[in-house]
Amino acid sequence: MNYIPVSINTDDIGVFDTALSFEYSAMFAAICRSRRHMGNYNDDVVYDYLDYLRMSGINMAFKNKVF
């Protein structure tokens, strides 16, 4: 599967009043809404994509470490 590389961040929680869990929830909801609009109700691939983004973020933040 071809994943679009993006980064989910909170930037500065004091300024933007958000949390990483909310950002992932918002991304999940947006992707599912788009997929359901096209008639696709399989959310498992969305979870896989978000896990890919999570691991990508870890690998980017800890560039010299492999998880």
PDBQT receptor file of N, H, CA, C and O in Angstrom, charges set to zero:
ATOM      1  N   MET A   1       0.848  -1.182   0.000  1.00  0.00    +0.000 N 
ATOM      2  CA  MET A   1       0.000   0.000   0.000  1.00  0.00    +0.000 C 
ATOM      3  C   MET A   1       0.890   1.240   0.000  1.00  0.00    +0.000 C 
ATOM      4  O   MET A   1       1.914   1.271   0.682  1.00  0.00    +0.000 OA
ATOM      5  N   ASN A   2       0.516   2.227  -0.736  1.00  0.00    +0.000 N 
ATOM      6  H   ASN A   2      -0.316   2.202  -1.290  1.00  0.00    +0.000 HD
ATOM      7  CA  ASN A   2       1.249   3.494  -0.785  1.00  0.00    +0.000 C 
ATOM      8  C   ASN A   2       0.666   4.449   0.245  1.00  0.00    +0.000 C 
ATOM      9  O   ASN A   2      -0.487   4.870   0.147  1.00  0.00    +0.000 OA
ATOM     10  N   TYR A   3       1.478   4.778   1.225  1.00  0.00    +0.000 N 
ATOM     11  H   TYR A   3       2.414   4.437   1.306  1.00  0.00    +0.000 HD
ATOM     12  CA  TYR A   3       1.041   5.701   2.258  1.00  0.00    +0.000 C 
ATOM     13  C   TYR A   3       1.558   7.096   1.959  1.00  0.00    +0.000 C 
ATOM     14  O   TYR A   3       2.668   7.270   1.457  1.00  0.00    +0.000 OA
ATOM     15  N   ILE A   4       0.748   8.070   2.270  1.00  0.00    +0.000 N 
ATOM     16  H   ILE A   4      -0.154   7.929   2.677  1.00  0.00    +0.000 HD
ATOM     17  CA  ILE A   4       1.153   9.462   2.131  1.00  0.00    +0.000 C 
ATOM     18  C   ILE A   4       1.933   9.833   3.396  1.00  0.00    +0.000 C 
ATOM     19  O   ILE A   4       1.388   9.749   4.496  1.00  0.00    +0.000 OA
ATOM     20  N   PRO A   5       3.191  10.239   3.258  1.00  0.00    +0.000 N 
ATOM     21  CA  PRO A   5       3.957  10.584   4.454  1.00  0.00    +0.000 C 
ATOM     22  C   PRO A   5       3.545  11.946   5.013  1.00  0.00    +0.000 C 
ATOM     23  O   PRO A   5       3.686  12.973   4.348  1.00  0.00    +0.000 OA
ATOM     24  N   VAL A   6       3.043  11.935   6.221  1.00  0.00    +0.000 N 
ATOM     25  H   VAL A   6       2.928  11.101   6.761  1.00  0.00    +0.000 HD
ATOM     26  CA  VAL A   6       2.694  13.167   6.919  1.00  0.00    +0.000 C 
ATOM     27  C   VAL A   6       3.203  13.053   8.351  1.00  0.00    +0.000 C 
ATOM     28  O   VAL A   6       3.622  11.982   8.789  1.00  0.00    +0.000 OA
ATOM     29  N   SER A   7       3.164  14.139   9.054  1.00  0.00    +0.000 N 
ATOM     30  H   SER A   7       2.825  15.010   8.698  1.00  0.00    +0.000 HD
ATOM     31  CA  SER A   7       3.579  14.154  10.446  1.00  0.00    +0.000 C 
ATOM     32  C   SER A   7       2.445  14.733  11.276  1.00  0.00    +0.000 C 
ATOM     33  O   SER A   7       1.909  15.795  10.958  1.00  0.00    +0.000 OA
ATOM     34  N   ILE A   8       2.086  14.030  12.338  1.00  0.00    +0.000 N 
ATOM     35  H   ILE A   8       2.521  13.168  12.596  1.00  0.00    +0.000 HD
ATOM     36  CA  ILE A   8       1.046  14.510  13.244  1.00  0.00    +0.000 C 
ATOM     37  C   ILE A   8       1.745  15.032  14.487  1.00  0.00    +0.000 C 
ATOM     38  O   ILE A   8       2.466  14.297  15.162  1.00  0.00    +0.000 OA
ATOM     39  N   ASN A   9       1.529  16.309  14.785  1.00  0.00    +0.000 N 
ATOM     40  H   ASN A   9       0.944  16.907  14.237  1.00  0.00    +0.000 HD
ATOM     41  CA  ASN A   9       2.217  16.958  15.894  1.00  0.00    +0.000 C 
ATOM     42  C   ASN A   9       1.255  17.830  16.687  1.00  0.00    +0.000 C 
ATOM     43  O   ASN A   9       0.152  18.147  16.240  1.00  0.00    +0.000 OA
ATOM     44  N   THR A  10       1.701  18.202  17.859  1.00  0.00    +0.000 N 
ATOM     45  H   THR A  10       2.596  17.945  18.222  1.00  0.00    +0.000 HD
ATOM     46  CA  THR A  10       0.917  19.140  18.666  1.00  0.00    +0.000 C 
ATOM     47  C   THR A  10       1.542  20.518  18.667  1.00  0.00    +0.000 C 
ATOM     48  O   THR A  10       0.934  21.469  19.159  1.00  0.00    +0.000 OA
ATOM     49  N   ASP A  11       2.738  20.647  18.130  1.00  0.00    +0.000 N 
ATOM     50  H   ASP A  11       3.232  19.875  17.730  1.00  0.00    +0.000 HD
ATOM     51  CA  ASP A  11       3.493  21.893  18.188  1.00  0.00    +0.000 C 
ATOM     52  C   ASP A  11       3.627  22.355  19.629  1.00  0.00    +0.000 C 
ATOM     53  O   ASP A  11       4.310  21.706  20.421  1.00  0.00    +0.000 OA
ATOM     54  N   ASP A  12       3.010  23.428  19.972  1.00  0.00    +0.000 N 
ATOM     55  H   ASP A  12       2.455  23.955  19.328  1.00  0.00    +0.000 HD
ATOM     56  CA  ASP A  12       3.119  23.983  21.317  1.00  0.00    +0.000 C 
ATOM     57  C   ASP A  12       1.766  23.882  22.007  1.00  0.00    +0.000 C 
ATOM     58  O   ASP A  12       0.855  24.660  21.723  1.00  0.00    +0.000 OA
ATOM     59  N   ILE A  13       1.643  22.920  22.915  1.00  0.00    +0.000 N 
ATOM     60  H   ILE A  13       2.383  22.288  23.146  1.00  0.00    +0.000 HD
ATOM     61  CA  ILE A  13       0.360  22.670  23.564  1.00  0.00    +0.000 C 
ATOM     62  C   ILE A  13      -0.165  23.898  24.320  1.00  0.00    +0.000 C 
ATOM     63  O   ILE A  13      -1.376  24.074  24.454  1.00  0.00    +0.000 OA
ATOM     64  N   GLY A  14       0.738  24.737  24.807  1.00  0.00    +0.000 N 
ATOM     65  H   GLY A  14       1.722  24.593  24.699  1.00  0.00    +0.000 HD
ATOM     66  CA  GLY A  14       0.313  25.940  25.520  1.00  0.00    +0.000 C 
ATOM     67  C   GLY A  14      -0.326  26.966  24.608  1.00  0.00    +0.000 C 
ATOM     68  O   GLY A  14      -1.170  27.748  25.046  1.00  0.00    +0.000 OA
ATOM     69  N   VAL A  15       0.066  26.972  23.347  1.00  0.00    +0.000 N 
ATOM     70  H   VAL A  15       0.751  26.336  22.992  1.00  0.00    +0.000 HD
ATOM     71  CA  VAL A  15      -0.468  27.936  22.391  1.00  0.00    +0.000 C 
ATOM     72  C   VAL A  15      -1.695  27.378  21.675  1.00  0.00    +0.000 C 
ATOM     73  O   VAL A  15      -2.689  28.081  21.494  1.00  0.00    +0.000 OA
ATOM     74  N   PHE A  16      -1.620  26.117  21.270  1.00  0.00    +0.000 N 
ATOM     75  H   PHE A  16      -0.812  25.546  21.417  1.00  0.00    +0.000 HD
ATOM     76  CA  PHE A  16      -2.677  25.557  20.432  1.00  0.00    +0.000 C 
ATOM     77  C   PHE A  16      -3.736  24.786  21.200  1.00  0.00    +0.000 C 
ATOM     78  O   PHE A  16      -4.735  24.380  20.606  1.00  0.00    +0.000 OA
ATOM     79  N   ASP A  17      -3.559  24.568  22.497  1.00  0.00    +0.000 N 
ATOM     80  H   ASP A  17      -2.748  24.898  22.980  1.00  0.00    +0.000 HD
ATOM     81  CA  ASP A  17      -4.545  23.909  23.349  1.00  0.00    +0.000 C 
ATOM     82  C   ASP A  17      -5.037  22.604  22.732  1.00  0.00    +0.000 C 
ATOM     83  O   ASP A  17      -6.238  22.420  22.539  1.00  0.00    +0.000 OA
ATOM     84  N   THR A  18      -4.114  21.703  22.424  1.00  0.00    +0.000 N 
ATOM     85  H   THR A  18      -3.138  21.852  22.581  1.00  0.00    +0.000 HD
ATOM     86  CA  THR A  18      -4.462  20.409  21.868  1.00  0.00    +0.000 C 
ATOM     87  C   THR A  18      -3.527  19.360  22.441  1.00  0.00    +0.000 C 
ATOM     88  O   THR A  18      -2.576  19.681  23.152  1.00  0.00    +0.000 OA
ATOM     89  N   ALA A  19      -3.802  18.125  22.130  1.00  0.00    +0.000 N 
ATOM     90  H   ALA A  19      -4.576  17.864  21.552  1.00  0.00    +0.000 HD
ATOM     91  CA  ALA A  19      -2.963  17.014  22.575  1.00  0.00    +0.000 C 
ATOM     92  C   ALA A  19      -2.782  16.063  21.400  1.00  0.00    +0.000 C 
ATOM     93  O   ALA A  19      -3.583  16.056  20.465  1.00  0.00    +0.000 OA
ATOM     94  N   LEU A  20      -1.741  15.275  21.455  1.00  0.00    +0.000 N 
ATOM     95  H   LEU A  20      -1.091  15.281  22.214  1.00  0.00    +0.000 HD
ATOM     96  CA  LEU A  20      -1.450  14.344  20.370  1.00  0.00    +0.000 C 
ATOM     97  C   LEU A  20      -2.597  13.348  20.182  1.00  0.00    +0.000 C 
ATOM     98  O   LEU A  20      -2.922  12.988  19.051  1.00  0.00    +0.000 OA
ATOM     99  N   SER A  21      -3.202  12.908  21.266  1.00  0.00    +0.000 N 
ATOM    100  H   SER A  21      -2.938  13.201  22.185  1.00  0.00    +0.000 HD
ATOM    101  CA  SER A  21      -4.327  11.971  21.157  1.00  0.00    +0.000 C 
ATOM    102  C   SER A  21      -5.499  12.600  20.397  1.00  0.00    +0.000 C 
ATOM    103  O   SER A  21      -6.162  11.922  19.613  1.00  0.00    +0.000 OA
ATOM    104  N   PHE A  22      -5.754  13.883  20.624  1.00  0.00    +0.000 N 
ATOM    105  H   PHE A  22      -5.215  14.434  21.261  1.00  0.00    +0.000 HD
ATOM    106  CA  PHE A  22      -6.824  14.557  19.886  1.00  0.00    +0.000 C 
ATOM    107  C   PHE A  22      -6.479  14.666  18.407  1.00  0.00    +0.000 C 
ATOM    108  O   PHE A  22      -7.346  14.479  17.554  1.00  0.00    +0.000 OA
ATOM    109  N   GLU A  23      -5.228  14.963  18.095  1.00  0.00    +0.000 N 
ATOM    110  H   GLU A  23      -4.522  15.115  18.788  1.00  0.00    +0.000 HD
ATOM    111  CA  GLU A  23      -4.810  15.094  16.698  1.00  0.00    +0.000 C 
ATOM    112  C   GLU A  23      -4.959  13.767  15.947  1.00  0.00    +0.000 C 
ATOM    113  O   GLU A  23      -5.404  13.752  14.799  1.00  0.00    +0.000 OA
ATOM    114  N   TYR A  24      -4.589  12.658  16.590  1.00  0.00    +0.000 N 
ATOM    115  H   TYR A  24      -4.227  12.671  17.523  1.00  0.00    +0.000 HD
ATOM    116  CA  TYR A  24      -4.779  11.341  15.968  1.00  0.00    +0.000 C 
ATOM    117  C   TYR A  24      -6.265  11.027  15.805  1.00  0.00    +0.000 C 
ATOM    118  O   TYR A  24      -6.671  10.464  14.789  1.00  0.00    +0.000 OA
ATOM    119  N   SER A  25      -7.073  11.388  16.795  1.00  0.00    +0.000 N 
ATOM    120  H   SER A  25      -6.743  11.846  17.621  1.00  0.00    +0.000 HD
ATOM    121  CA  SER A  25      -8.525  11.167  16.708  1.00  0.00    +0.000 C 
ATOM    122  C   SER A  25      -9.136  11.963  15.561  1.00  0.00    +0.000 C 
ATOM    123  O   SER A  25      -9.982  11.457  14.824  1.00  0.00    +0.000 OA
ATOM    124  N   ALA A  26      -8.705  13.202  15.419  1.00  0.00    +0.000 N 
ATOM    125  H   ALA A  26      -8.018  13.614  16.018  1.00  0.00    +0.000 HD
ATOM    126  CA  ALA A  26      -9.214  14.051  14.331  1.00  0.00    +0.000 C 
ATOM    127  C   ALA A  26      -8.809  13.486  12.971  1.00  0.00    +0.000 C 
ATOM    128  O   ALA A  26      -9.608  13.492  12.034  1.00  0.00    +0.000 OA
ATOM    129  N   MET A  27      -7.574  12.999  12.860  1.00  0.00    +0.000 N 
ATOM    130  H   MET A  27      -6.925  12.993  13.621  1.00  0.00    +0.000 HD
ATOM    131  CA  MET A  27      -7.112  12.401  11.612  1.00  0.00    +0.000 C 
ATOM    132  C   MET A  27      -7.922  11.135  11.300  1.00  0.00    +0.000 C 
ATOM    133  O   MET A  27      -8.340  10.925  10.161  1.00  0.00    +0.000 OA
ATOM    134  N   PHE A  28      -8.139  10.299  12.317  1.00  0.00    +0.000 N 
ATOM    135  H   PHE A  28      -7.800  10.470  13.242  1.00  0.00    +0.000 HD
ATOM    136  CA  PHE A  28      -8.932   9.083  12.132  1.00  0.00    +0.000 C 
ATOM    137  C   PHE A  28     -10.335   9.420  11.637  1.00  0.00    +0.000 C 
ATOM    138  O   PHE A  28     -10.823   8.818  10.681  1.00  0.00    +0.000 OA
ATOM    139  N   ALA A  29     -10.971  10.373  12.284  1.00  0.00    +0.000 N 
ATOM    140  H   ALA A  29     -10.574  10.862  13.060  1.00  0.00    +0.000 HD
ATOM    141  CA  ALA A  29     -12.334  10.754  11.910  1.00  0.00    +0.000 C 
ATOM    142  C   ALA A  29     -12.391  11.296  10.486  1.00  0.00    +0.000 C 
ATOM    143  O   ALA A  29     -13.311  10.969   9.738  1.00  0.00    +0.000 OA
ATOM    144  N   ALA A  30     -11.425  12.112  10.108  1.00  0.00    +0.000 N 
ATOM    145  H   ALA A  30     -10.676  12.377  10.716  1.00  0.00    +0.000 HD
ATOM    146  CA  ALA A  30     -11.419  12.698   8.765  1.00  0.00    +0.000 C 
ATOM    147  C   ALA A  30     -11.215  11.629   7.695  1.00  0.00    +0.000 C 
ATOM    148  O   ALA A  30     -11.891  11.643   6.666  1.00  0.00    +0.000 OA
ATOM    149  N   ILE A  31     -10.292  10.711   7.932  1.00  0.00    +0.000 N 
ATOM    150  H   ILE A  31      -9.743  10.700   8.768  1.00  0.00    +0.000 HD
ATOM    151  CA  ILE A  31     -10.041   9.649   6.946  1.00  0.00    +0.000 C 
ATOM    152  C   ILE A  31     -11.259   8.740   6.831  1.00  0.00    +0.000 C 
ATOM    153  O   ILE A  31     -11.673   8.392   5.725  1.00  0.00    +0.000 OA
ATOM    154  N   CYS A  32     -11.832   8.355   7.966  1.00  0.00    +0.000 N 
ATOM    155  H   CYS A  32     -11.496   8.638   8.865  1.00  0.00    +0.000 HD
ATOM    156  CA  CYS A  32     -13.010   7.476   7.937  1.00  0.00    +0.000 C 
ATOM    157  C   CYS A  32     -14.186   8.155   7.244  1.00  0.00    +0.000 C 
ATOM    158  O   CYS A  32     -14.900   7.516   6.471  1.00  0.00    +0.000 OA
ATOM    159  N   ARG A  33     -14.392   9.424   7.508  1.00  0.00    +0.000 N 
ATOM    160  H   ARG A  33     -13.812   9.943   8.135  1.00  0.00    +0.000 HD
ATOM    161  CA  ARG A  33     -15.484  10.158   6.863  1.00  0.00    +0.000 C 
ATOM    162  C   ARG A  33     -15.306  10.150   5.350  1.00  0.00    +0.000 C 
ATOM    163  O   ARG A  33     -16.266   9.943   4.608  1.00  0.00    +0.000 OA
ATOM    164  N   SER A  34     -14.097  10.372   4.903  1.00  0.00    +0.000 N 
ATOM    165  H   SER A  34     -13.317  10.541   5.506  1.00  0.00    +0.000 HD
ATOM    166  CA  SER A  34     -13.818  10.376   3.469  1.00  0.00    +0.000 C 
ATOM    167  C   SER A  34     -14.021   8.991   2.868  1.00  0.00    +0.000 C 
ATOM    168  O   SER A  34     -14.613   8.857   1.797  1.00  0.00    +0.000 OA
ATOM    169  N   ARG A  35     -13.535   7.970   3.547  1.00  0.00    +0.000 N 
ATOM    170  H   ARG A  35     -13.054   8.078   4.417  1.00  0.00    +0.000 HD
ATOM    171  CA  ARG A  35     -13.672   6.603   3.034  1.00  0.00    +0.000 C 
ATOM    172  C   ARG A  35     -15.138   6.175   3.005  1.00  0.00    +0.000 C 
ATOM    173  O   ARG A  35     -15.572   5.529   2.051  1.00  0.00    +0.000 OA
ATOM    174  N   ARG A  36     -15.892   6.521   4.021  1.00  0.00    +0.000 N 
ATOM    175  H   ARG A  36     -15.539   7.045   4.796  1.00  0.00    +0.000 HD
ATOM    176  CA  ARG A  36     -17.311   6.132   4.065  1.00  0.00    +0.000 C 
ATOM    177  C   ARG A  36     -18.106   6.848   2.993  1.00  0.00    +0.000 C 
ATOM    178  O   ARG A  36     -19.074   6.308   2.457  1.00  0.00    +0.000 OA
ATOM    179  N   HIS A  37     -17.695   8.057   2.688  1.00  0.00    +0.000 N 
ATOM    180  H   HIS A  37     -16.909   8.495   3.124  1.00  0.00    +0.000 HD
ATOM    181  CA  HIS A  37     -18.349   8.798   1.608  1.00  0.00    +0.000 C 
ATOM    182  C   HIS A  37     -18.196   8.044   0.283  1.00  0.00    +0.000 C 
ATOM    183  O   HIS A  37     -19.060   8.116  -0.592  1.00  0.00    +0.000 OA
ATOM    184  N   MET A  38     -17.075   7.315   0.154  1.00  0.00    +0.000 N 
ATOM    185  H   MET A  38     -16.373   7.256   0.864  1.00  0.00    +0.000 HD
ATOM    186  CA  MET A  38     -16.824   6.529  -1.055  1.00  0.00    +0.000 C 
ATOM    187  C   MET A  38     -17.357   5.102  -0.928  1.00  0.00    +0.000 C 
ATOM    188  O   MET A  38     -17.169   4.289  -1.833  1.00  0.00    +0.000 OA
ATOM    189  N   GLY A  39     -18.028   4.789   0.198  1.00  0.00    +0.000 N 
ATOM    190  H   GLY A  39     -18.181   5.450   0.933  1.00  0.00    +0.000 HD
ATOM    191  CA  GLY A  39     -18.620   3.474   0.381  1.00  0.00    +0.000 C 
ATOM    192  C   GLY A  39     -17.700   2.440   1.008  1.00  0.00    +0.000 C 
ATOM    193  O   GLY A  39     -18.012   1.250   0.990  1.00  0.00    +0.000 OA
ATOM    194  N   ASN A  40     -16.572   2.870   1.562  1.00  0.00    +0.000 N 
ATOM    195  H   ASN A  40     -16.319   3.837   1.577  1.00  0.00    +0.000 HD
ATOM    196  CA  ASN A  40     -15.634   1.936   2.174  1.00  0.00    +0.000 C 
ATOM    197  C   ASN A  40     -15.749   2.056   3.690  1.00  0.00    +0.000 C 
ATOM    198  O   ASN A  40     -15.473   3.110   4.262  1.00  0.00    +0.000 OA
ATOM    199  N   TYR A  41     -16.159   0.961   4.335  1.00  0.00    +0.000 N 
ATOM    200  H   TYR A  41     -16.382   0.104   3.870  1.00  0.00    +0.000 HD
ATOM    201  CA  TYR A  41     -16.376   0.994   5.783  1.00  0.00    +0.000 C 
ATOM    202  C   TYR A  41     -15.356   0.168   6.558  1.00  0.00    +0.000 C 
ATOM    203  O   TYR A  41     -15.566  -0.117   7.737  1.00  0.00    +0.000 OA
ATOM    204  N   ASN A  42     -14.260  -0.220   5.921  1.00  0.00    +0.000 N 
ATOM    205  H   ASN A  42     -14.089   0.011   4.963  1.00  0.00    +0.000 HD
ATOM    206  CA  ASN A  42     -13.225  -0.998   6.586  1.00  0.00    +0.000 C 
ATOM    207  C   ASN A  42     -12.244  -0.050   7.275  1.00  0.00    +0.000 C 
ATOM    208  O   ASN A  42     -11.404   0.576   6.628  1.00  0.00    +0.000 OA
ATOM    209  N   ASP A  43     -12.368   0.044   8.602  1.00  0.00    +0.000 N 
ATOM    210  H   ASP A  43     -13.050  -0.465   9.127  1.00  0.00    +0.000 HD
ATOM    211  CA  ASP A  43     -11.519   0.962   9.358  1.00  0.00    +0.000 C 
ATOM    212  C   ASP A  43     -10.162   0.367   9.708  1.00  0.00    +0.000 C 
ATOM    213  O   ASP A  43      -9.275   1.092  10.159  1.00  0.00    +0.000 OA
ATOM    214  N   ASP A  44      -9.978  -0.952   9.509  1.00  0.00    +0.000 N 
ATOM    215  H   ASP A  44     -10.699  -1.541   9.143  1.00  0.00    +0.000 HD
ATOM    216  CA  ASP A  44      -8.710  -1.584   9.866  1.00  0.00    +0.000 C 
ATOM    217  C   ASP A  44      -7.535  -0.959   9.135  1.00  0.00    +0.000 C 
ATOM    218  O   ASP A  44      -6.470  -0.781   9.725  1.00  0.00    +0.000 OA
ATOM    219  N   VAL A  45      -7.707  -0.622   7.862  1.00  0.00    +0.000 N 
ATOM    220  H   VAL A  45      -8.572  -0.767   7.382  1.00  0.00    +0.000 HD
ATOM    221  CA  VAL A  45      -6.601  -0.018   7.115  1.00  0.00    +0.000 C 
ATOM    222  C   VAL A  45      -6.290   1.387   7.642  1.00  0.00    +0.000 C 
ATOM    223  O   VAL A  45      -5.156   1.853   7.537  1.00  0.00    +0.000 OA
ATOM    224  N   VAL A  46      -7.285   2.051   8.201  1.00  0.00    +0.000 N 
ATOM    225  H   VAL A  46      -8.207   1.672   8.286  1.00  0.00    +0.000 HD
ATOM    226  CA  VAL A  46      -7.059   3.384   8.778  1.00  0.00    +0.000 C 
ATOM    227  C   VAL A  46      -6.192   3.244  10.037  1.00  0.00    +0.000 C 
ATOM    228  O   VAL A  46      -5.270   4.030  10.255  1.00  0.00    +0.000 OA
ATOM    229  N   TYR A  47      -6.499   2.241  10.856  1.00  0.00    +0.000 N 
ATOM    230  H   TYR A  47      -7.248   1.602  10.679  1.00  0.00    +0.000 HD
ATOM    231  CA  TYR A  47      -5.671   1.988  12.038  1.00  0.00    +0.000 C 
ATOM    232  C   TYR A  47      -4.234   1.660  11.623  1.00  0.00    +0.000 C 
ATOM    233  O   TYR A  47      -3.280   2.129  12.244  1.00  0.00    +0.000 OA
ATOM    234  N   ASP A  48      -4.091   0.857  10.577  1.00  0.00    +0.000 N 
ATOM    235  H   ASP A  48      -4.867   0.476  10.073  1.00  0.00    +0.000 HD
ATOM    236  CA  ASP A  48      -2.751   0.518  10.078  1.00  0.00    +0.000 C 
ATOM    237  C   ASP A  48      -2.009   1.770   9.630  1.00  0.00    +0.000 C 
ATOM    238  O   ASP A  48      -0.822   1.926   9.916  1.00  0.00    +0.000 OA
ATOM    239  N   TYR A  49      -2.703   2.663   8.931  1.00  0.00    +0.000 N 
ATOM    240  H   TYR A  49      -3.668   2.537   8.699  1.00  0.00    +0.000 HD
ATOM    241  CA  TYR A  49      -2.081   3.893   8.449  1.00  0.00    +0.000 C 
ATOM    242  C   TYR A  49      -1.658   4.785   9.616  1.00  0.00    +0.000 C 
ATOM    243  O   TYR A  49      -0.565   5.351   9.602  1.00  0.00    +0.000 OA
ATOM    244  N   LEU A  50      -2.519   4.910  10.623  1.00  0.00    +0.000 N 
ATOM    245  H   LEU A  50      -3.407   4.450  10.634  1.00  0.00    +0.000 HD
ATOM    246  CA  LEU A  50      -2.174   5.731  11.775  1.00  0.00    +0.000 C 
ATOM    247  C   LEU A  50      -1.005   5.125  12.547  1.00  0.00    +0.000 C 
ATOM    248  O   LEU A  50      -0.178   5.857  13.089  1.00  0.00    +0.000 OA
ATOM    249  N   ASP A  51      -0.930   3.804  12.600  1.00  0.00    +0.000 N 
ATOM    250  H   ASP A  51      -1.602   3.209  12.159  1.00  0.00    +0.000 HD
ATOM    251  CA  ASP A  51       0.209   3.166  13.248  1.00  0.00    +0.000 C 
ATOM    252  C   ASP A  51       1.484   3.426  12.451  1.00  0.00    +0.000 C 
ATOM    253  O   ASP A  51       2.546   3.651  13.031  1.00  0.00    +0.000 OA
ATOM    254  N   TYR A  52       1.379   3.396  11.119  1.00  0.00    +0.000 N 
ATOM    255  H   TYR A  52       0.516   3.213  10.648  1.00  0.00    +0.000 HD
ATOM    256  CA  TYR A  52       2.516   3.740  10.264  1.00  0.00    +0.000 C 
ATOM    257  C   TYR A  52       2.982   5.175  10.553  1.00  0.00    +0.000 C 
ATOM    258  O   TYR A  52       4.181   5.432  10.659  1.00  0.00    +0.000 OA
ATOM    259  N   LEU A  53       2.030   6.105  10.677  1.00  0.00    +0.000 N 
ATOM    260  H   LEU A  53       1.055   5.897  10.590  1.00  0.00    +0.000 HD
ATOM    261  CA  LEU A  53       2.381   7.493  10.978  1.00  0.00    +0.000 C 
ATOM    262  C   LEU A  53       3.039   7.608  12.349  1.00  0.00    +0.000 C 
ATOM    263  O   LEU A  53       3.990   8.370  12.524  1.00  0.00    +0.000 OA
ATOM    264  N   ARG A  54       2.538   6.859  13.310  1.00  0.00    +0.000 N 
ATOM    265  H   ARG A  54       1.765   6.240  13.168  1.00  0.00    +0.000 HD
ATOM    266  CA  ARG A  54       3.114   6.869  14.655  1.00  0.00    +0.000 C 
ATOM    267  C   ARG A  54       4.565   6.395  14.619  1.00  0.00    +0.000 C 
ATOM    268  O   ARG A  54       5.449   7.024  15.202  1.00  0.00    +0.000 OA
ATOM    269  N   MET A  55       4.796   5.288  13.934  1.00  0.00    +0.000 N 
ATOM    270  H   MET A  55       4.078   4.777  13.460  1.00  0.00    +0.000 HD
ATOM    271  CA  MET A  55       6.160   4.762  13.847  1.00  0.00    +0.000 C 
ATOM    272  C   MET A  55       7.067   5.703  13.051  1.00  0.00    +0.000 C 
ATOM    273  O   MET A  55       8.237   5.872  13.394  1.00  0.00    +0.000 OA
ATOM    274  N   SER A  56       6.544   6.304  12.010  1.00  0.00    +0.000 N 
ATOM    275  H   SER A  56       5.593   6.167  11.731  1.00  0.00    +0.000 HD
ATOM    276  CA  SER A  56       7.324   7.267  11.232  1.00  0.00    +0.000 C 
ATOM    277  C   SER A  56       7.720   8.452  12.100  1.00  0.00    +0.000 C 
ATOM    278  O   SER A  56       8.853   8.929  12.026  1.00  0.00    +0.000 OA
ATOM    279  N   GLY A  57       6.796   8.925  12.916  1.00  0.00    +0.000 N 
ATOM    280  H   GLY A  57       5.875   8.538  12.976  1.00  0.00    +0.000 HD
ATOM    281  CA  GLY A  57       7.088  10.038  13.810  1.00  0.00    +0.000 C 
ATOM    282  C   GLY A  57       8.166   9.691  14.812  1.00  0.00    +0.000 C 
ATOM    283  O   GLY A  57       9.045  10.505  15.094  1.00  0.00    +0.000 OA
ATOM    284  N   ILE A  58       8.101   8.483  15.352  1.00  0.00    +0.000 N 
ATOM    285  H   ILE A  58       7.387   7.822  15.123  1.00  0.00    +0.000 HD
ATOM    286  CA  ILE A  58       9.129   8.036  16.296  1.00  0.00    +0.000 C 
ATOM    287  C   ILE A  58      10.478   7.974  15.597  1.00  0.00    +0.000 C 
ATOM    288  O   ILE A  58      11.485   8.444  16.127  1.00  0.00    +0.000 OA
ATOM    289  N   ASN A  59      10.492   7.394  14.408  1.00  0.00    +0.000 N 
ATOM    290  H   ASN A  59       9.675   7.012  13.977  1.00  0.00    +0.000 HD
ATOM    291  CA  ASN A  59      11.756   7.271  13.677  1.00  0.00    +0.000 C 
ATOM    292  C   ASN A  59      12.310   8.626  13.259  1.00  0.00    +0.000 C 
ATOM    293  O   ASN A  59      13.527   8.799  13.198  1.00  0.00    +0.000 OA
ATOM    294  N   MET A  60      11.448   9.584  12.974  1.00  0.00    +0.000 N 
ATOM    295  H   MET A  60      10.459   9.443  13.024  1.00  0.00    +0.000 HD
ATOM    296  CA  MET A  60      11.921  10.921  12.629  1.00  0.00    +0.000 C 
ATOM    297  C   MET A  60      12.466  11.650  13.857  1.00  0.00    +0.000 C 
ATOM    298  O   MET A  60      13.472  12.355  13.776  1.00  0.00    +0.000 OA
ATOM    299  N   ALA A  61      11.795  11.471  14.988  1.00  0.00    +0.000 N 
ATOM    300  H   ALA A  61      10.978  10.897  15.054  1.00  0.00    +0.000 HD
ATOM    301  CA  ALA A  61      12.216  12.159  16.206  1.00  0.00    +0.000 C 
ATOM    302  C   ALA A  61      13.514  11.564  16.761  1.00  0.00    +0.000 C 
ATOM    303  O   ALA A  61      14.342  12.280  17.325  1.00  0.00    +0.000 OA
ATOM    304  N   PHE A  62      13.678  10.285  16.600  1.00  0.00    +0.000 N 
ATOM    305  H   PHE A  62      13.006   9.704  16.142  1.00  0.00    +0.000 HD
ATOM    306  CA  PHE A  62      14.857   9.590  17.094  1.00  0.00    +0.000 C 
ATOM    307  C   PHE A  62      15.606   9.024  15.882  1.00  0.00    +0.000 C 
ATOM    308  O   PHE A  62      15.767   7.812  15.739  1.00  0.00    +0.000 OA
ATOM    309  N   LYS A  63      16.046   9.912  15.041  1.00  0.00    +0.000 N 
ATOM    310  H   LYS A  63      15.915  10.897  15.158  1.00  0.00    +0.000 HD
ATOM    311  CA  LYS A  63      16.583   9.589  13.722  1.00  0.00    +0.000 C 
ATOM    312  C   LYS A  63      17.643   8.490  13.717  1.00  0.00    +0.000 C 
ATOM    313  O   LYS A  63      17.685   7.681  12.790  1.00  0.00    +0.000 OA
ATOM    314  N   ASN A  64      18.479   8.451  14.712  1.00  0.00    +0.000 N 
ATOM    315  H   ASN A  64      18.445   9.109  15.464  1.00  0.00    +0.000 HD
ATOM    316  CA  ASN A  64      19.568   7.482  14.728  1.00  0.00    +0.000 C 
ATOM    317  C   ASN A  64      19.200   6.169  15.404  1.00  0.00    +0.000 C 
ATOM    318  O   ASN A  64      20.035   5.269  15.502  1.00  0.00    +0.000 OA
ATOM    319  N   LYS A  65      17.975   6.049  15.867  1.00  0.00    +0.000 N 
ATOM    320  H   LYS A  65      17.297   6.780  15.787  1.00  0.00    +0.000 HD
ATOM    321  CA  LYS A  65      17.527   4.835  16.529  1.00  0.00    +0.000 C 
ATOM    322  C   LYS A  65      16.491   4.134  15.655  1.00  0.00    +0.000 C 
ATOM    323  O   LYS A  65      15.744   4.788  14.926  1.00  0.00    +0.000 OA
ATOM    324  N   VAL A  66      16.447   2.833  15.726  1.00  0.00    +0.000 N 
ATOM    325  H   VAL A  66      17.053   2.302  16.318  1.00  0.00    +0.000 HD
ATOM    326  CA  VAL A  66      15.461   2.051  14.969  1.00  0.00    +0.000 C 
ATOM    327  C   VAL A  66      14.562   1.354  15.972  1.00  0.00    +0.000 C 
ATOM    328  O   VAL A  66      15.049   0.698  16.892  1.00  0.00    +0.000 OA
ATOM    329  N   PHE A  67      13.266   1.489  15.804  1.00  0.00    +0.000 N 
ATOM    330  H   PHE A  67      12.871   2.023  15.057  1.00  0.00    +0.000 HD
ATOM    331  CA  PHE A  67      12.300   0.860  16.697  1.00  0.00    +0.000 C 
ATOM    332  C   PHE A  67      11.572  -0.230  15.971  1.00  0.00    +0.000 C 
ATOM    333  O   PHE A  67      10.708  -0.889  16.551  1.00  0.00    +0.000 OA
TER     334      PHE A  67
